[in-house]
């Protein structure tokens, strides 16, 4: 049967047992077929052991549906009853997703895509307590085997295709229920909901503030004022009541007129003044009421006293006119419009303030940065000037001065001199007031007087001029002092410095630069200066023996700083033993600068 299996079927049937399947070739196919037969035989033995403990009315789990083919189901399900095999062959294969901590658990969760199978009551395959125990033992064995054969360890979740067929009990009517899927909204939907809720809450707050701020639009005149009015006019009870009602109505009319003008001023036309002059009130009362002028004047005077005396009165009196004392209730749309307008002006005001603060901040940053840049430029020019004066004193001791104007022209380009004139003035002021190593003076150069700066500090011995001074003997190719061919790529150079002349890292750099400048065109990969050497030794490794030969001919027999330099070859093994870092050196070295001071 195994010879008829394709490579894909063979790999699939082996992967069911959680085994590592190598590439199927002619040499490995036989071994893989034997391995598959052994695994299937072990599985059948285990299932036969389980089947022997189940009585005639029990049902076993179908664990042999490995390759999804009917022929193999019949071969591997031979331990079941004939009716059971016929029924089980019609059942679809169920794929379950099982987590590691609950492998082969008694409660099998099936996703909503999987079919839920109910077993009919007439099914001869039933479950008994003895079968449950046997099935539990078989599950435990399968769990141990899957854990031992698993290639993926320490994982919290994996997909396991189980061939286990669900069992349903006729008595308890147990069946597998699908696990409901949880539908979660996308982040876009959630954000939209939050935005809608935010707007709704915003408008609820606005309308809540509006309705809570609603006040009564009427004002009841104090009883003491009305009684005084009746007493002054000597009115009887009936006449007094009529006079009080009339006075109350006129005062309410006055309140409504002033409030209407205020509302029109706020909501419709800002040109309407929210006031009502006493003259206008007099004209209205005289037109609509049959009252003497004196009574009208007394009534207006009463209204004035009420508006001035009572703080809870909706209107007040000032500058011979009635005005709003308590803001009336605005229409809802007007109130909302004013709220948004106030919010806009508030945001605008905050924006202006924030813009002003940001402008001040960036202004301070700009001034600080400009000042710092100015200071750095002054320091750069001062340091560059000192370097020029030091070089002049070092290489030309007899002319240890430089004209100030020449230094300026050398350090500042022509197109920047006018813009940096203030900076240069500060440089000159610095050397005049704060630099004791530089002395100003007047020096005649080529018949013309110049203001000069002179470096007056004595130069250290290690900073004296060190240059190549010529050749003592011939080292060209073919001469007796030039070996042919070069034996190795490593050199030892002697007498590059004296015992007391190598002081500080600057001197070491100067020695390295002298060798690299003299060996221009030679690929030097490693260079080390032995500062403790009494002979002034320097060790050099070149890219090849041929390159070492070039360096030998350019260094051996030359004078440097009054000393005769000699060179000899070193074995590569000995060089690497002394300098292990030279093994990985592959990039040619270059001098630290392009001035070539050792060749001047």
C-alpha positions as CSV (number, residue, x, y, z in Angstrom):
1,X,0.0,0.0,0.0
2,X,2.9,2.4,0.7
3,X,4.3,2.2,-2.8
4,X,1.1,3.8,-4.2
5,X,1.3,6.9,-1.9
6,X,2.5,10.1,-3.5
7,X,5.1,12.3,-1.8
8,X,2.5,14.8,-0.7
9,X,0.2,12.1,0.8
10,X,3.2,10.5,2.6
11,X,4.3,13.9,4.1
12,X,0.6,14.6,5.1
13,X,0.2,11.2,6.9
14,X,3.5,11.6,8.7
15,X,2.7,15.2,9.8
16,X,-0.5,13.9,11.5
17,X,1.7,12.2,14.0
18,X,3.6,15.5,14.7
19,X,6.9,14.1,13.3
20,X,9.6,16.0,11.4
21,X,9.3,15.0,7.8
22,X,12.6,15.5,5.7
23,X,12.5,15.9,1.9
24,X,11.1,12.7,0.3
25,X,13.7,11.3,-2.1
26,X,14.5,7.8,-3.5
27,X,16.8,7.2,-0.6
28,X,14.5,8.4,2.2
29,X,11.2,7.1,0.8
30,X,11.7,3.6,2.1
31,X,12.6,4.8,5.6
32,X,9.6,7.1,5.7
33,X,7.2,4.3,4.7
34,X,8.5,2.1,7.4
35,X,8.2,4.9,9.9
36,X,4.6,5.6,8.8
37,X,3.7,1.9,9.1
38,X,5.2,1.7,12.6
39,X,3.3,4.8,13.8
40,X,0.0,3.6,12.4
41,X,0.6,0.2,13.9
42,X,1.2,1.7,17.3
43,X,-1.9,3.9,17.0
44,X,-4.0,0.8,16.1
45,X,-2.6,-1.1,19.0
46,X,-3.5,1.6,21.4
47,X,-7.0,1.8,20.0
48,X,-7.4,-2.0,20.2
49,X,-6.5,-1.8,23.9
50,X,-9.2,0.9,24.4
51,X,-11.7,-1.2,22.4
52,X,-11.2,-4.3,24.5
53,X,-12.4,-2.4,27.6
54,X,-15.6,-1.2,26.0
55,X,-18.7,-3.4,26.0
56,X,-20.9,-4.2,23.0
57,X,-23.1,-1.1,23.5
58,X,-20.2,1.3,23.8
59,X,-18.7,3.6,21.1
60,X,-15.1,4.6,20.6
61,X,-13.5,7.7,19.2
62,X,-12.6,7.5,15.6
63,X,-8.9,8.3,15.6
64,X,-7.9,6.7,12.3
65,X,-9.2,9.2,9.8
66,X,-5.7,10.5,9.0
67,X,-5.6,10.8,5.2
68,X,-9.2,11.8,4.5
69,X,-9.8,8.8,2.2
70,X,-12.5,6.2,2.4
71,X,-10.2,3.2,1.6
72,X,-7.8,4.0,4.4
73,X,-10.7,4.6,6.8
74,X,-11.9,1.1,6.2
75,X,-8.4,-0.3,6.7
76,X,-7.7,1.5,9.9
77,X,-11.2,1.3,11.4
78,X,-11.4,-2.4,11.2
79,X,-11.7,-2.7,15.0
80,X,-15.1,-1.1,14.9
81,X,-18.4,-2.8,14.2
82,X,-19.5,-2.9,10.6
83,X,-22.5,-0.7,11.2
84,X,-20.3,1.8,13.0
85,X,-17.8,2.0,10.1
86,X,-20.6,2.5,7.6
87,X,-21.9,5.4,9.7
88,X,-18.6,6.9,10.5
89,X,-17.4,7.0,6.9
90,X,-20.3,9.4,6.2
91,X,-19.2,11.8,8.9
92,X,-17.2,14.9,7.8
93,X,-13.8,15.5,9.2
94,X,-13.9,17.9,12.1
95,X,-11.1,20.4,12.6
96,X,-10.7,21.7,16.1
97,X,-8.5,24.5,17.4
98,X,-7.0,23.4,20.8
99,X,-4.8,25.3,23.2
100,X,-1.8,23.6,24.7
101,X,-2.9,23.7,28.4
102,X,-6.2,22.0,27.4
103,X,-4.9,19.5,24.8
104,X,-7.6,16.8,24.2
105,X,-9.8,18.2,26.9
106,X,-13.1,16.6,27.5
107,X,-14.9,19.8,26.3
108,X,-13.9,20.4,22.7
109,X,-14.5,23.9,21.4
110,X,-15.4,24.1,17.7
111,X,-15.5,27.4,15.8
112,X,-18.7,28.6,14.2
113,X,-17.4,27.4,10.8
114,X,-17.5,23.8,11.9
115,X,-20.7,21.8,11.6
116,X,-22.4,20.7,14.8
117,X,-23.3,17.0,14.4
118,X,-26.1,15.4,16.4
119,X,-26.2,11.7,16.7
120,X,-29.6,10.1,16.2
121,X,-31.2,8.1,19.0
122,X,-31.1,4.9,17.0
123,X,-27.3,5.1,16.6
124,X,-25.9,1.9,18.0
125,X,-22.7,3.7,19.1
126,X,-23.4,4.8,22.7
127,X,-21.2,5.8,25.6
128,X,-20.9,3.9,28.8
129,X,-19.1,4.7,32.1
130,X,-16.5,2.1,31.3
131,X,-15.9,3.6,27.9
132,X,-15.5,7.0,29.5
133,X,-12.7,5.7,31.6
134,X,-11.0,4.0,28.7
135,X,-11.3,7.1,26.5
136,X,-9.8,9.2,29.3
137,X,-6.8,6.8,29.5
138,X,-6.3,6.9,25.8
139,X,-6.5,10.8,25.8
140,X,-3.8,10.9,28.5
141,X,-1.5,8.7,26.4
142,X,-2.1,10.7,23.3
143,X,-1.4,13.9,25.1
144,X,1.9,12.5,26.5
145,X,2.9,11.3,23.0
146,X,2.1,14.6,21.4
147,X,4.1,16.5,24.0
148,X,7.1,14.3,23.5
149,X,7.1,14.5,19.7
150,X,6.4,18.2,19.4
151,X,9.1,20.2,17.8
152,X,7.8,23.6,19.1
153,X,8.4,24.1,22.8
154,X,7.4,26.9,25.2
155,X,4.6,28.2,23.0
156,X,1.3,29.4,24.5
157,X,-0.9,28.3,21.6
158,X,-0.7,26.2,18.4
159,X,-3.0,24.6,15.9
160,X,-3.5,20.8,16.2
161,X,-5.6,18.9,13.7
162,X,-7.3,16.2,15.7
163,X,-8.9,13.2,14.0
164,X,-11.0,12.7,17.1
165,X,-14.7,12.2,16.3
166,X,-17.2,13.8,18.7
167,X,-19.2,11.4,20.8
168,X,-22.8,12.1,21.7
169,X,-24.6,10.2,24.4
170,X,-28.1,8.9,23.8
171,X,-29.0,9.2,27.5
172,X,-27.5,12.6,28.4
173,X,-28.0,14.1,24.8
174,X,-24.6,15.7,25.0
175,X,-23.5,17.5,21.8
176,X,-20.9,20.0,20.8
177,X,-22.1,23.6,20.8
178,X,-20.4,26.1,18.5
179,X,-18.4,28.8,20.2
180,X,-20.0,32.2,19.3
181,X,-17.7,34.6,17.5
182,X,-17.1,38.0,19.0
183,X,-17.6,40.8,16.6
184,X,-15.4,43.8,17.5
185,X,-15.8,47.1,15.8
186,X,-12.9,48.6,14.0
187,X,-11.0,51.4,15.6
188,X,-12.5,53.7,12.9
189,X,-16.0,52.9,14.1
190,X,-15.0,53.4,17.8
191,X,-13.4,56.7,17.1
192,X,-16.6,57.8,15.2
193,X,-18.7,56.9,18.1
194,X,-16.5,58.8,20.5
195,X,-16.6,61.9,18.3
196,X,-20.4,61.7,18.1
197,X,-20.7,61.3,21.9
198,X,-18.3,64.2,22.4
199,X,-20.5,66.5,20.3
200,X,-23.7,65.4,21.9
201,X,-22.2,66.0,25.4
202,X,-21.0,69.4,24.3
203,X,-24.4,70.5,23.1
204,X,-26.1,69.0,26.2
205,X,-23.8,71.1,28.4
206,X,-24.5,74.2,26.4
207,X,-28.3,73.8,26.5
208,X,-28.1,72.9,30.2
209,X,-26.3,76.1,30.9
210,X,-28.8,78.0,28.9
211,X,-31.9,76.6,30.6
212,X,-30.4,76.9,34.1
213,X,-29.6,80.6,33.4
214,X,-33.3,81.4,32.5
215,X,-34.7,84.1,34.9
216,X,-38.1,85.6,35.4
217,X,-38.8,88.5,33.0
218,X,-41.2,90.3,35.4
219,X,-40.5,92.4,38.4
220,X,-43.1,92.9,41.2
221,X,-42.9,96.4,42.7
222,X,-42.4,96.4,46.5
223,X,-45.6,96.7,48.5
224,X,-44.1,99.6,50.5
225,X,-43.6,101.6,47.3
226,X,-47.1,101.0,46.2
227,X,-48.6,101.9,49.6
228,X,-46.5,105.1,49.7
229,X,-47.9,105.9,46.3
230,X,-51.5,105.6,47.6
231,X,-50.7,107.6,50.7
232,X,-49.2,110.5,48.8
233,X,-52.3,110.7,46.5
234,X,-54.8,110.1,49.4
235,X,-56.5,107.4,47.4
236,X,-59.2,105.0,48.8
237,X,-58.9,101.3,48.7
238,X,-60.5,100.7,45.3
239,X,-58.7,103.7,43.7
240,X,-55.5,102.6,45.4
241,X,-55.7,99.1,43.9
242,X,-56.3,100.5,40.4
243,X,-53.4,102.9,40.7
244,X,-51.1,100.2,41.9
245,X,-52.0,97.9,39.0
246,X,-51.6,100.7,36.6
247,X,-48.2,101.6,38.0
248,X,-47.1,97.9,37.9
249,X,-48.2,97.6,34.3
250,X,-46.3,100.7,33.2
251,X,-43.1,99.6,35.0
252,X,-43.4,96.1,33.4
253,X,-43.8,97.8,30.0
254,X,-40.7,99.9,30.6
255,X,-38.8,96.7,31.5
256,X,-40.0,94.9,28.4
257,X,-39.1,97.8,26.1
258,X,-35.5,98.1,27.5
259,X,-35.1,94.3,27.3
260,X,-36.3,94.2,23.7
261,X,-33.8,96.8,22.7
262,X,-31.1,94.9,24.5
263,X,-32.1,91.6,22.7
264,X,-32.1,93.4,19.3
265,X,-28.7,94.9,20.1
266,X,-27.3,91.4,20.9
267,X,-29.0,89.3,18.3
268,X,-30.0,91.5,15.3
269,X,-28.5,95.0,15.0
270,X,-25.7,96.1,17.2
271,X,-26.4,99.8,16.3
272,X,-29.6,99.8,18.4
273,X,-28.7,101.2,21.8
274,X,-30.1,99.1,24.7
275,X,-31.4,102.1,26.6
276,X,-34.6,104.1,26.9
277,X,-34.5,107.7,27.8
278,X,-36.8,109.3,30.3
279,X,-38.1,111.7,27.6
280,X,-39.2,108.7,25.5
281,X,-41.0,107.2,28.5
282,X,-42.8,110.5,29.2
283,X,-44.0,110.7,25.6
284,X,-45.3,107.1,25.6
285,X,-47.2,107.5,28.9
286,X,-48.7,110.9,27.8
287,X,-49.8,109.3,24.5
288,X,-51.3,106.1,25.9
289,X,-52.5,107.2,29.3
290,X,-54.8,110.1,30.2
291,X,-52.7,111.5,32.9
292,X,-51.5,115.0,33.8
293,X,-48.0,115.9,33.0
294,X,-47.1,116.4,36.6
295,X,-48.4,112.9,37.5
296,X,-46.4,111.5,34.6
297,X,-43.2,113.2,35.9
298,X,-43.8,111.9,39.4
299,X,-44.4,108.4,38.0
300,X,-41.1,108.5,36.0
301,X,-39.3,109.8,39.1
302,X,-40.7,106.8,41.0
303,X,-39.4,104.5,38.3
304,X,-36.0,106.1,38.5
305,X,-35.9,105.7,42.3
306,X,-36.9,102.0,42.0
307,X,-34.2,101.4,39.3
308,X,-31.5,103.0,41.4
309,X,-32.5,101.6,44.8
310,X,-33.3,98.0,44.1
311,X,-30.4,95.9,42.8
312,X,-32.7,93.0,41.7
313,X,-34.6,95.3,39.4
314,X,-34.2,94.1,35.8
315,X,-33.5,97.7,34.7
316,X,-31.4,100.5,36.1
317,X,-31.1,104.2,35.6
318,X,-28.0,106.1,34.6
319,X,-27.2,109.2,32.5
320,X,-30.9,110.2,32.2
321,X,-31.8,106.8,30.6
322,X,-33.0,103.5,31.7
323,X,-30.7,100.6,30.9
324,X,-30.3,96.9,31.6
325,X,-29.4,96.0,35.1
326,X,-29.9,92.2,34.9
327,X,-29.3,90.5,31.5
328,X,-32.6,89.1,30.1
329,X,-33.1,85.7,28.6
330,X,-32.0,85.6,25.0
331,X,-33.6,83.4,22.4
332,X,-32.0,80.0,22.3
333,X,-30.4,80.4,18.9
334,X,-29.1,83.8,19.8
335,X,-27.7,82.4,23.0
336,X,-26.0,79.5,21.2
337,X,-24.6,82.0,18.6
338,X,-23.3,84.2,21.3
339,X,-21.7,81.3,23.1
340,X,-19.9,80.2,20.0
341,X,-18.9,83.8,19.3
342,X,-17.5,84.1,22.8
343,X,-15.7,80.8,22.4
344,X,-14.3,82.0,19.1
345,X,-13.0,85.3,20.6
346,X,-11.7,83.4,23.6
347,X,-9.8,81.0,21.4
348,X,-8.6,83.8,19.2
349,X,-7.4,85.7,22.3
350,X,-5.7,82.6,23.6
351,X,-4.1,82.1,20.2
352,X,-2.8,85.7,20.1
353,X,-1.4,85.3,23.6
354,X,0.2,81.9,22.7
355,X,1.6,83.4,19.5
356,X,3.0,86.2,21.4
357,X,4.6,83.9,23.9
358,X,6.0,81.7,21.1
359,X,7.3,84.7,19.3
360,X,9.1,85.9,22.4
361,X,10.5,82.5,23.0
362,X,11.8,82.1,19.5
363,X,13.1,85.7,19.6
364,X,15.0,84.9,22.8
365,X,16.3,81.7,21.2
366,X,17.3,83.6,18.0
367,X,19.2,86.3,20.0
368,X,20.8,83.7,22.2
369,X,21.8,81.5,19.2
370,X,23.1,84.6,17.3
371,X,25.1,85.7,20.4
372,X,26.5,82.2,20.9
373,X,27.4,82.0,17.2
374,X,29.1,85.4,17.4
375,X,31.1,84.3,20.4
376,X,32.1,81.0,18.8
377,X,33.2,82.9,15.7
378,X,35.4,85.2,17.8
379,X,37.0,82.2,19.6
380,X,37.6,80.5,16.3
381,X,39.4,83.5,14.8
382,X,41.4,83.9,18.0
383,X,42.5,80.3,18.0
384,X,43.4,80.4,14.3
385,X,45.4,83.6,14.8
386,X,47.3,82.0,17.7
387,X,48.0,78.9,15.5
388,X,49.4,81.1,12.8
389,X,51.6,83.0,15.2
390,X,52.9,79.8,16.7
391,X,53.7,78.3,13.3
392,X,55.5,81.5,12.3
393,X,57.5,81.5,15.5
394,X,58.3,77.7,15.1
395,X,59.3,77.6,11.5
396,X,60.7,81.2,11.1
397,X,62.2,82.1,14.5
398,X,63.9,85.2,13.0
399,X,60.6,86.5,11.7
400,X,58.2,85.6,14.5
401,X,55.6,88.2,13.7
402,X,52.7,88.6,11.2
403,X,50.9,91.7,10.0
404,X,47.5,92.0,11.5
405,X,45.8,92.9,8.3
406,X,47.5,89.8,6.6
407,X,46.1,87.6,9.3
408,X,42.7,89.0,8.8
409,X,42.8,88.5,5.0
410,X,44.0,84.9,5.5
411,X,41.3,83.9,7.9
412,X,38.3,85.8,6.6
413,X,37.2,85.4,2.9
414,X,36.8,88.5,0.8
415,X,33.0,88.4,0.6
416,X,32.7,88.1,4.4
417,X,35.1,90.8,5.6
418,X,32.5,93.6,5.7
419,X,29.9,91.4,7.5
420,X,32.5,90.3,10.0
421,X,34.1,93.6,10.7
422,X,32.7,93.8,14.2
423,X,33.8,90.3,15.0
424,X,37.4,91.2,13.8
425,X,37.3,94.3,16.0
426,X,36.5,92.1,19.0
427,X,39.5,89.8,18.0
428,X,41.9,92.7,18.0
429,X,40.5,94.0,21.3
430,X,41.0,90.5,22.8
431,X,44.7,90.4,21.8
432,X,45.2,93.9,23.1
433,X,43.5,93.3,26.5
434,X,43.5,89.6,27.3
435,X,46.4,87.7,25.6
436,X,49.8,88.1,27.2
437,X,51.6,85.7,24.8
438,X,51.0,88.0,21.9
439,X,52.5,91.5,21.7
440,X,51.4,94.2,19.3
441,X,53.9,96.4,17.6
442,X,54.9,98.1,14.3
443,X,57.2,96.4,11.9
444,X,58.6,97.6,8.6
445,X,58.0,95.1,5.8
446,X,59.3,95.8,2.3
447,X,59.6,99.5,3.2
448,X,56.1,99.8,4.6
449,X,55.1,100.0,8.3
450,X,52.5,97.4,9.4
451,X,50.8,96.8,12.7
452,X,52.0,93.3,13.6
453,X,51.4,90.6,16.3
454,X,54.4,88.8,17.6
455,X,54.4,85.5,19.6
456,X,56.6,86.1,22.6
457,X,56.2,82.8,24.5
458,X,59.3,80.6,24.2
459,X,58.7,77.4,22.2
460,X,59.2,74.1,23.9
461,X,62.0,71.8,22.8
462,X,59.6,69.3,21.4
463,X,58.0,71.8,19.2
464,X,61.1,72.8,17.2
465,X,61.1,72.3,13.5
466,X,61.6,68.7,12.4
467,X,62.0,68.1,8.7
468,X,63.7,65.6,6.3
469,X,67.1,67.1,5.5
470,X,68.5,65.0,2.7
471,X,70.0,61.6,1.9
472,X,73.3,60.2,3.1
473,X,73.7,57.3,0.6
474,X,72.0,55.8,-2.4
475,X,69.1,53.4,-1.9
476,X,67.6,53.2,-5.4
477,X,66.8,49.9,-7.1
478,X,70.0,48.1,-8.1
479,X,72.2,49.8,-5.5
480,X,74.0,47.7,-2.8
481,X,71.8,49.3,-0.1
482,X,68.5,48.2,-1.6
483,X,67.7,44.5,-1.1
484,X,66.1,42.7,-4.1
485,X,63.5,41.4,-3.6
486,X,62.0,42.7,-0.4
487,X,61.8,39.8,2.1
488,X,58.8,40.9,4.1
489,X,56.2,43.6,4.4
490,X,57.3,44.8,7.9
491,X,59.9,47.4,8.7
492,X,61.7,48.7,11.8
493,X,62.9,52.3,11.5
494,X,65.5,53.7,13.9
495,X,66.6,57.2,15.0
496,X,63.4,59.0,14.2
497,X,63.6,60.9,17.5
498,X,65.9,61.2,20.5
499,X,65.4,60.1,24.1
500,X,64.2,63.5,25.3
501,X,62.5,64.8,22.2
502,X,59.4,62.7,22.2
503,X,57.1,64.7,24.6
504,X,53.4,64.4,24.4
505,X,51.0,62.9,21.9
506,X,51.5,65.8,19.5
507,X,55.1,64.7,19.0
508,X,54.1,61.1,18.3
509,X,51.6,62.4,15.7
510,X,54.4,64.5,14.2
511,X,56.7,61.5,13.9
512,X,53.9,59.4,12.2
513,X,53.1,62.3,9.8
514,X,56.8,62.6,8.9
515,X,57.0,58.9,7.9
516,X,53.7,58.9,6.0
517,X,54.6,62.2,4.2
518,X,58.0,60.7,3.2
519,X,56.4,57.5,2.1
520,X,53.9,59.2,-0.1
521,X,52.3,56.7,-2.5
522,X,53.2,53.7,-0.3
523,X,50.3,51.6,1.2
524,X,51.1,51.7,4.9
525,X,48.6,49.6,6.9
526,X,50.0,49.9,10.4
527,X,52.4,52.2,12.2
528,X,53.5,52.3,15.8
529,X,55.9,54.6,17.6
530,X,57.8,53.1,20.5
531,X,58.0,56.0,23.0
532,X,60.2,54.0,25.4
533,X,62.8,53.3,22.8
534,X,66.2,54.9,23.3
535,X,66.9,54.5,19.6
536,X,63.8,56.3,18.4
537,X,62.2,53.1,16.9
538,X,59.1,53.1,14.7
539,X,57.5,49.9,13.4
540,X,55.7,49.9,10.0
541,X,53.6,47.3,8.2
542,X,52.9,47.7,4.5
543,X,50.4,46.1,2.2
544,X,52.9,43.8,0.5
545,X,56.7,43.2,0.4
546,X,56.8,45.3,-2.7
547,X,55.3,48.2,-0.9
548,X,57.7,47.6,2.0
549,X,60.6,47.8,-0.5
550,X,59.3,51.2,-1.7
551,X,59.2,52.5,1.9
552,X,62.7,51.1,2.6
553,X,64.1,53.0,-0.3
554,X,62.4,56.3,0.7
555,X,63.4,56.2,4.4
556,X,66.8,54.3,4.7
557,X,69.7,56.6,4.7
558,X,67.9,59.9,5.0
559,X,68.4,62.6,7.6
560,X,65.6,63.6,9.9
561,X,65.9,66.2,12.6
562,X,69.7,65.9,12.4
563,X,69.6,62.1,12.8
564,X,70.5,59.4,10.3
565,X,67.5,57.1,9.8
566,X,68.1,53.4,9.2
567,X,65.6,50.8,8.3
568,X,65.6,47.0,8.4
569,X,63.1,44.3,7.6
570,X,61.1,42.3,10.3
571,X,59.5,38.9,10.0
572,X,55.7,39.1,9.6
573,X,55.1,36.5,12.4
574,X,57.2,38.5,14.9
575,X,55.5,41.7,13.9
576,X,52.0,40.2,14.5
577,X,53.2,38.7,17.8
578,X,54.2,42.2,19.0
579,X,51.3,44.1,17.4
580,X,48.2,41.7,17.3
581,X,46.0,44.6,16.1
582,X,48.0,44.8,12.9
583,X,46.5,41.5,11.7
584,X,43.2,43.1,10.9
585,X,44.6,46.3,9.5
586,X,43.5,46.7,5.9
587,X,43.0,50.4,5.3
588,X,46.0,52.5,4.2
589,X,47.0,55.2,6.6
590,X,47.2,58.9,5.8
591,X,48.8,61.9,7.5
592,X,46.8,63.9,10.0
593,X,47.0,67.0,7.7
594,X,47.8,68.0,4.2
595,X,50.5,70.6,5.0
596,X,53.5,68.2,4.7
597,X,55.5,70.1,7.3
598,X,58.3,67.5,7.4
599,X,59.1,68.0,3.7
600,X,59.4,71.9,3.9
